């Protein structure tokens, strides 16, 4: 049986979704070899076309359409789960617009979080790129004026004495009335449509298995979330794994189109880019 490379992050939502497929718990499913990496590492490796299946940020996809197409299953979209801009509290409540000229730690140049920040501010701020889990400590130390946080940092930043300056997912939803497109599973263009259909079905089957057999998949999730409490791990899964994970649907696809169009209109993308979805019909 042919084996495929599957790259995704060690975050609880990804390990939960792909645990059954990764660990051979599904009948008649494709064989996959797994590569785990931070989301910006995945964005960069996708730019080189390294993996046949890979999780990437929607902010990176306009630069990948010559190599990959989007699968409807396995991604991260939703409501109430967008990135947050956080900072230390001051004497007066800070204004979001003030941060356009301040140093902000971001989790990657081509993450969706960074794209949303630039769209919301209306300009490119001064940024410092670092791994997502290093951002909160950098803000606390005063290395940067603010941090753009994703993943489990959303649930723990208050424990470090930080406050939320802006919820960029909320900003996006208010502007568009659409869910926030965060990350997608991409299939490389050398994979034929019939194989892409099989792979997409396997992703959906893996998610369904996890929902029905959590006792079988949670040890794998916990293995890769050793520094996270059970409460944060559970909250992470509950927030980022939702109906859009099973299938983008019409509103999910509309959100992706809207993100690319707004990025082009704002001058962030030099050319108009249409998302390319795998044909799984």
PyMOL commands that set and color helices and strands:
alter all, ss='L'
color gray80, all
select helices_A, chain A and resi 12-22+39-47+58-61+96-101+112-121+132-141+153-160+168-176+193-212+214-223+230-240+243-246+249-265
alter helices_A, ss='H'
color red, helices_A
select strands_A, chain A and resi 3-8+31-36+53-57+68-70+76-78+84-88+103-106+126-129+146-149+162-167+180-188
alter strands_A, ss='S'
color yellow, strands_A
deselect
rebuild
show_as cartoon
